[in-house]
Amino acid sequence: MTLPRLRSLDDLHPGDRYELGRLSLSLEEIRDFAGRFDPQPFHLDEEAARSSIFGTVVAAGLHTLSACFGLLMASPLLRDISLAGSAMDVRWPAALHPGEEVMVTMEVVEVKPSRARRDRGSARLRYVATRVADGVVVLDATGLHHLRR
Protein backbone atom coordinates (compact mmCIF):
# COMPACT_ATOMS: atom_id res chain seq x y z
CA MET A 1 0.00 0.00 0.00
CA THR A 2 1.34 3.41 -0.95
CA LEU A 3 0.81 6.17 1.58
CA PRO A 4 -0.35 9.58 0.35
CA ARG A 5 1.76 12.70 0.74
CA LEU A 6 -0.48 15.01 2.74
CA ARG A 7 -0.36 18.72 1.87
CA SER A 8 -2.08 20.16 4.95
CA LEU A 9 -3.31 19.45 8.44
CA ASP A 10 -6.73 19.86 6.83
CA ASP A 11 -6.16 16.57 4.94
CA LEU A 12 -6.41 14.70 8.27
CA HIS A 13 -9.74 13.72 9.80
CA PRO A 14 -10.53 11.88 13.05
CA GLY A 15 -10.90 8.20 12.29
CA ASP A 16 -8.53 8.20 9.30
CA ARG A 17 -6.29 5.15 9.53
CA TYR A 18 -3.05 4.40 7.71
CA GLU A 19 -0.98 1.22 7.57
CA LEU A 20 2.61 2.38 7.95
CA GLY A 21 4.10 -1.04 7.24
CA ARG A 22 5.76 -3.97 8.93
CA LEU A 23 9.00 -4.21 10.84
CA SER A 24 11.00 -6.55 13.02
CA LEU A 25 14.07 -6.01 15.18
CA SER A 26 16.93 -8.49 15.09
CA LEU A 27 18.75 -9.62 18.23
CA GLU A 28 21.76 -7.63 17.05
CA GLU A 29 19.68 -4.46 16.63
CA ILE A 30 18.10 -4.96 20.07
CA ARG A 31 21.47 -5.41 21.74
CA ASP A 32 22.99 -2.43 19.91
CA PHE A 33 20.18 -0.07 20.92
CA ALA A 34 20.13 -1.35 24.49
CA GLY A 35 23.89 -1.09 24.81
CA ARG A 36 23.70 2.57 23.84
CA PHE A 37 20.43 3.70 25.43
CA ASP A 38 18.89 1.12 27.80
CA PRO A 39 21.57 -1.27 29.09
CA GLN A 40 19.36 -3.50 31.18
CA PRO A 41 20.40 -7.18 31.28
CA PHE A 42 17.16 -8.50 29.75
CA HIS A 43 17.88 -6.44 26.60
CA LEU A 44 21.50 -7.56 26.34
CA ASP A 45 22.16 -11.02 27.72
CA GLU A 46 20.19 -14.21 27.05
CA GLU A 47 21.23 -15.86 30.30
CA ALA A 48 20.38 -12.83 32.43
CA ALA A 49 17.09 -12.44 30.55
CA ARG A 50 16.01 -15.98 31.48
CA SER A 51 15.61 -14.90 35.11
CA SER A 52 13.74 -11.69 34.18
CA ILE A 53 9.97 -11.28 33.93
CA PHE A 54 10.36 -11.75 30.17
CA GLY A 55 12.30 -15.03 30.22
CA THR A 56 14.24 -14.02 27.11
CA VAL A 57 15.88 -11.00 25.50
CA VAL A 58 13.30 -8.39 24.45
CA ALA A 59 13.50 -5.03 22.72
CA ALA A 60 13.56 -1.93 24.87
CA GLY A 61 10.21 -0.16 24.83
CA LEU A 62 11.87 3.00 23.59
CA HIS A 63 13.48 1.01 20.77
CA THR A 64 10.07 -0.34 19.76
CA LEU A 65 8.63 3.19 19.87
CA SER A 66 11.54 4.66 17.89
CA ALA A 67 11.34 1.99 15.20
CA CYS A 68 7.59 2.44 14.78
CA PHE A 69 7.83 6.23 14.78
CA GLY A 70 10.62 5.91 12.22
CA LEU A 71 8.19 4.20 9.80
CA LEU A 72 5.95 7.26 9.97
CA MET A 73 8.71 9.79 9.56
CA ALA A 74 10.31 7.86 6.67
CA SER A 75 6.97 7.71 4.87
CA PRO A 76 5.64 10.48 2.63
CA LEU A 77 2.55 10.95 4.83
CA LEU A 78 3.65 13.95 6.96
CA ARG A 79 6.84 14.84 5.07
CA ASP A 80 5.63 18.24 3.85
CA ILE A 81 3.63 19.28 6.90
CA SER A 82 5.43 18.08 10.03
CA LEU A 83 6.68 20.91 12.25
CA ALA A 84 7.32 19.26 15.63
CA GLY A 85 5.84 17.15 18.38
CA SER A 86 5.25 18.13 21.97
CA ALA A 87 3.69 15.24 23.88
CA MET A 88 3.31 11.49 23.85
CA ASP A 89 1.37 8.96 25.90
CA VAL A 90 2.96 5.52 25.53
CA ARG A 91 2.01 2.00 26.61
CA TRP A 92 3.78 -1.29 25.97
CA PRO A 93 1.15 -3.98 26.69
CA ALA A 94 3.50 -6.79 25.62
CA ALA A 95 7.18 -7.22 24.86
CA LEU A 96 8.68 -7.39 21.38
CA HIS A 97 11.02 -10.36 20.93
CA PRO A 98 13.86 -10.56 18.40
CA GLY A 99 12.65 -11.34 14.90
CA GLU A 100 8.94 -10.88 15.66
CA GLU A 101 7.20 -8.99 12.89
CA VAL A 102 4.75 -6.22 13.76
CA MET A 103 2.30 -4.25 11.64
CA VAL A 104 2.27 -0.56 12.51
CA THR A 105 -0.83 1.54 11.99
CA MET A 106 -1.56 5.19 12.63
CA GLU A 107 -4.99 6.57 13.43
CA VAL A 108 -6.01 10.22 13.54
CA VAL A 109 -7.60 10.86 16.94
CA GLU A 110 -8.09 14.63 16.88
CA VAL A 111 -7.34 17.58 14.58
CA LYS A 112 -7.24 21.18 15.81
CA PRO A 113 -6.41 24.18 13.66
CA SER A 114 -4.58 26.84 15.66
CA ARG A 115 -6.64 29.89 16.61
CA ALA A 116 -3.55 32.08 16.91
CA ARG A 117 -1.60 30.88 13.84
CA ARG A 118 -3.76 30.21 10.79
CA ASP A 119 -0.86 28.49 8.99
CA ARG A 120 -0.71 25.56 11.42
CA GLY A 121 -2.49 23.35 13.88
CA SER A 122 -2.11 20.14 15.82
CA ALA A 123 -3.21 16.54 15.53
CA ARG A 124 -3.26 13.69 18.02
CA LEU A 125 -2.05 10.61 16.19
CA ARG A 126 -2.21 7.11 17.65
CA TYR A 127 0.38 4.50 16.69
CA VAL A 128 -0.31 0.83 17.30
CA ALA A 129 2.16 -1.99 16.65
CA THR A 130 0.55 -5.42 16.52
CA ARG A 131 2.44 -8.71 16.28
CA VAL A 132 1.58 -10.29 12.95
CA ALA A 133 1.80 -13.87 14.29
CA ASP A 134 -0.80 -13.55 17.05
CA GLY A 135 -2.42 -10.09 16.95
CA VAL A 136 -0.96 -9.02 20.31
CA VAL A 137 -0.35 -5.29 20.67
CA VAL A 138 3.23 -4.44 21.67
CA LEU A 139 2.96 -0.64 21.40
CA ASP A 140 0.05 1.77 21.83
CA ALA A 141 1.13 5.42 21.72
CA THR A 142 -0.62 8.70 21.07
CA GLY A 143 1.45 11.73 20.11
CA LEU A 144 0.66 15.39 19.67
CA HIS A 145 1.99 16.62 16.32
CA HIS A 146 2.19 20.22 15.17
CA LEU A 147 1.51 20.42 11.45
CA ARG A 148 1.32 22.97 8.62
CA ARG A 149 -1.98 23.96 7.06
C-alpha positions as CSV (number, residue, x, y, z in Angstrom):
1,M,0.0,0.0,0.0
2,T,1.3,3.4,-0.9
3,L,0.8,6.2,1.6
4,P,-0.4,9.6,0.3
5,R,1.8,12.7,0.7
6,L,-0.5,15.0,2.7
7,R,-0.4,18.7,1.9
8,S,-2.1,20.2,4.9
9,L,-3.3,19.5,8.4
10,D,-6.7,19.9,6.8
11,D,-6.2,16.6,4.9
12,L,-6.4,14.7,8.3
13,H,-9.7,13.7,9.8
14,P,-10.5,11.9,13.1
15,G,-10.9,8.2,12.3
16,D,-8.5,8.2,9.3
17,R,-6.3,5.1,9.5
18,Y,-3.1,4.4,7.7
19,E,-1.0,1.2,7.6
20,L,2.6,2.4,7.9
21,G,4.1,-1.0,7.2
22,R,5.8,-4.0,8.9
23,L,9.0,-4.2,10.8
24,S,11.0,-6.5,13.0
25,L,14.1,-6.0,15.2
26,S,16.9,-8.5,15.1
27,L,18.7,-9.6,18.2
28,E,21.8,-7.6,17.1
29,E,19.7,-4.5,16.6
30,I,18.1,-5.0,20.1
31,R,21.5,-5.4,21.7
32,D,23.0,-2.4,19.9
33,F,20.2,-0.1,20.9
34,A,20.1,-1.3,24.5
35,G,23.9,-1.1,24.8
36,R,23.7,2.6,23.8
37,F,20.4,3.7,25.4
38,D,18.9,1.1,27.8
39,P,21.6,-1.3,29.1
40,Q,19.4,-3.5,31.2
41,P,20.4,-7.2,31.3
42,F,17.2,-8.5,29.8
43,H,17.9,-6.4,26.6
44,L,21.5,-7.6,26.3
45,D,22.2,-11.0,27.7
46,E,20.2,-14.2,27.1
47,E,21.2,-15.9,30.3
48,A,20.4,-12.8,32.4
49,A,17.1,-12.4,30.5
50,R,16.0,-16.0,31.5
51,S,15.6,-14.9,35.1
52,S,13.7,-11.7,34.2
53,I,10.0,-11.3,33.9
54,F,10.4,-11.8,30.2
55,G,12.3,-15.0,30.2
56,T,14.2,-14.0,27.1
57,V,15.9,-11.0,25.5
58,V,13.3,-8.4,24.5
59,A,13.5,-5.0,22.7
60,A,13.6,-1.9,24.9
61,G,10.2,-0.2,24.8
62,L,11.9,3.0,23.6
63,H,13.5,1.0,20.8
64,T,10.1,-0.3,19.8
65,L,8.6,3.2,19.9
66,S,11.5,4.7,17.9
67,A,11.3,2.0,15.2
68,C,7.6,2.4,14.8
69,F,7.8,6.2,14.8
70,G,10.6,5.9,12.2
71,L,8.2,4.2,9.8
72,L,5.9,7.3,10.0
73,M,8.7,9.8,9.6
74,A,10.3,7.9,6.7
75,S,7.0,7.7,4.9
76,P,5.6,10.5,2.6
77,L,2.6,11.0,4.8
78,L,3.6,14.0,7.0
79,R,6.8,14.8,5.1
80,D,5.6,18.2,3.9
81,I,3.6,19.3,6.9
82,S,5.4,18.1,10.0
83,L,6.7,20.9,12.3
84,A,7.3,19.3,15.6
85,G,5.8,17.1,18.4
86,S,5.2,18.1,22.0
87,A,3.7,15.2,23.9
88,M,3.3,11.5,23.8
89,D,1.4,9.0,25.9
90,V,3.0,5.5,25.5
91,R,2.0,2.0,26.6
92,W,3.8,-1.3,26.0
93,P,1.2,-4.0,26.7
94,A,3.5,-6.8,25.6
95,A,7.2,-7.2,24.9
96,L,8.7,-7.4,21.4
97,H,11.0,-10.4,20.9
98,P,13.9,-10.6,18.4
99,G,12.6,-11.3,14.9
100,E,8.9,-10.9,15.7
101,E,7.2,-9.0,12.9
102,V,4.7,-6.2,13.8
103,M,2.3,-4.3,11.6
104,V,2.3,-0.6,12.5
105,T,-0.8,1.5,12.0
106,M,-1.6,5.2,12.6
107,E,-5.0,6.6,13.4
108,V,-6.0,10.2,13.5
109,V,-7.6,10.9,16.9
110,E,-8.1,14.6,16.9
111,V,-7.3,17.6,14.6
112,K,-7.2,21.2,15.8
113,P,-6.4,24.2,13.7
114,S,-4.6,26.8,15.7
115,R,-6.6,29.9,16.6
116,A,-3.5,32.1,16.9
117,R,-1.6,30.9,13.8
118,R,-3.8,30.2,10.8
119,D,-0.9,28.5,9.0
120,R,-0.7,25.6,11.4
121,G,-2.5,23.3,13.9
122,S,-2.1,20.1,15.8
123,A,-3.2,16.5,15.5
124,R,-3.3,13.7,18.0
125,L,-2.0,10.6,16.2
126,R,-2.2,7.1,17.6
127,Y,0.4,4.5,16.7
128,V,-0.3,0.8,17.3
129,A,2.2,-2.0,16.6
130,T,0.6,-5.4,16.5
131,R,2.4,-8.7,16.3
132,V,1.6,-10.3,13.0
133,A,1.8,-13.9,14.3
134,D,-0.8,-13.5,17.1
135,G,-2.4,-10.1,17.0
136,V,-1.0,-9.0,20.3
137,V,-0.4,-5.3,20.7
138,V,3.2,-4.4,21.7
139,L,3.0,-0.6,21.4
140,D,0.1,1.8,21.8
141,A,1.1,5.4,21.7
142,T,-0.6,8.7,21.1
143,G,1.5,11.7,20.1
144,L,0.7,15.4,19.7
145,H,2.0,16.6,16.3
146,H,2.2,20.2,15.2
147,L,1.5,20.4,11.4
148,R,1.3,23.0,8.6
149,R,-2.0,24.0,7.1
